[in-house]
């Protein structure tokens, strides 16, 4: 494809994602599947450009209006309304890719598959954008942080003065993180050496005893270490969260919201594929998708079960049967905006309230499944109090037999050493700016009592 054709494809795709009717990743995949004539390098270039725009949507809309003569207040109003795909791509070429106006004009020559030529207004806007920073002091905080205004107070409550830096971190692309599977690999060093033989450089990740971070963008899934199950793709934050569950060989462990099995795999490796490990989920397709991953990882002892309804008899039959109950709770996904940048604009209050209701129900199940002396690991990739601290407080009011395990104690027992935060804290909050991970919240609750 010509450079102009790549630009036009990005404009077309952003038009398809503008309504945020479905995840952008799905829209992009559907578009590219229907155009198999597009080569792999072009596919990557188009996809990268679309997601670069989605990561900077509010700032690009603000700047496009500002470059057209709007004052800061009017530019903010334009950002609230949202811009058009062509303007967003042109602004991204100037502000994100730092392409000179003359080169942008050359790509927009009206040729076959290329965008129509720039009009005088677009020429003027691009000239005004040349050399400008993407993030500007005149932009309001929600624009700079690419965060819908109605969500910003929640971030501020959760993170305090660190909220702007955390939001800025969530606008950056996420790295490729790997977890070494100790059922297949002898050590992290051995896995790193195998990746190097396959042409992929990966370095240890701080705070994760089994984590490796890939240098650059490489096709990890095509390498022997991945195909052989020695490494699994998993964000460092998710690795830390799974490790803090402190699953051990011979235990009975329930992964209550197993999904496609990412944390199930980590739990199985920690348990050395022994004991009892049950992976539950309400979605049959997601649960089924875990099967090839488990097989590749050499995991054979997982019981996968569809949770048919809130009153599924299995829940009553397994009351107080588990040493560990892991609740990777359904949530808004605000901590994963690096990977799913469109999600910030797709989220609605109704959807958030639905996730909160699911969390209440799931945590109530967890409280019944855990043994006296056992622990619940409450994990969520959210940075909003309504999906984290407020849910823990509500659970403890309903179940006074559950007490928080100080993070220093939980970290020392499960990982070793000191946590990346206060040892006395009752939970751990991970953010991209402080820990180079997705946003995660982890609380460990221990159950006391005599089993009554």
C-alpha positions, 0 to 999 in steps of 0.5 A: 500500500502507498502511504496515502492508502494507509492514511485513508484506511485509518480514516475509514476505520476510525469512522467505523469505530466512532460510535463505539458500538463494539470494541475497536479491536474487533472492528479493526480485525473485521475490517482487515479480515475482509481485505486480505490483499492488505499485507502484514506490514500494512496491517500493522501500520494501519492498526498502530495508527488507529490505536494511536489516534484512540489513545489521544482522541480528546487531545487531537479533537481539542487541537484540531479545533484550536488550530482552526481558530477556537479559543481554549474554551471552545476547543474543549467544547469541540473535544466534548462533542468529538471530531471527525475521522479525517481531522483526527488522523490529520491531527495525529500525523502532525502531533503524534507522528510529527509528520511535516505538513508538506509530507501530509499534503503529499499523502493526501493527493486524491490518487487511487485509495488515497485521501482527497487533497487538503483544502485551504482550511486543513492546510492552515490547521496543519501549519498551526499544529506543526511543532506543537506538543500533543499535551498542552497546559491549556487543555483541561485535566480530563482532556490531558488525561483522556478521561471522561469527566464523569470518571475523573473524580473517581480516579482522584479519590482513588489515587489522590495527587497521583491521578494525573500521572496515572491517567497519563500512563494509561494513554501510553502503549502497553508493553508485551509481558510474559510469565514464565511457566514453571511447569515447562521451563526450569527458570526465568533465565532459561526461558529468556535464553530460549526467547533470545535463540528465537530472536526475541530479547526479554528482560526481567520485570521488577516485582515479578519473580517470573515476569519477562518484558519483551523489547519492541514489538515482536511476534512472540506467539510464533516462537518455540518457547511460546508454542511449547508452553514455556511462556505465556503472555500476561501483564506484569500486574496480572502476574503480581495479582495471581501470585498474591493469591498464594496458591500452593501445591495440594491446596483447594483453589477456586478461580471464581471468574476464570474467563479465558484462563490467564490467572488459572494458568498462573495458579496451576503452575504455583500449585505444581498442577496438584491439589484441586483447582476449579475454574468457574465462569458464566461465559461458556465460550470464554471458559472453552477458550482456556482449553488449548492454553491449559494443554499448551502449558502442561496443565491437566488438573483443572476442573472447568465448570460453567456457573449456570446461575446465581443459585447454582447448586454447585455453590452450596455443595462446595460451601467452605471447601476452598483454601483460596478463592480468587475473584478476578472480578468483572469490572469497567477495565479502567486499568487496561486503557493502555491496551483498550483505549476506546474502552474509556469512551465506551463505558457508561454509568449503566455498564459500570453499575452492572459491573458493580452488581456482578461484583457484589454477587461474586464476592458473596459467593466467594465468602461462602466458598472459602474455608475458615483459615482460608483467603479470598484474593479480590483482584480487579483491573479497575482504578475506581473506588466503587469497584475496589475499596468500596466493595471490600468495605461492603463485603467486610460489613456483611462478613465480619469474619473476613479481615484484610491481610496487610500487604507486607505480610501477603507479599512476604508469604507469596512473593518474598521481600517487601511490596512496592508500597506501604507494608501496612496497607490493606490493599495494593494499587498498581499503576503504569506510572509507578509500577509499569503495569496495567492498573490493578487493585488487589486485596487479600482477605483471611477468614477466621472462625470455626466454620459455622 
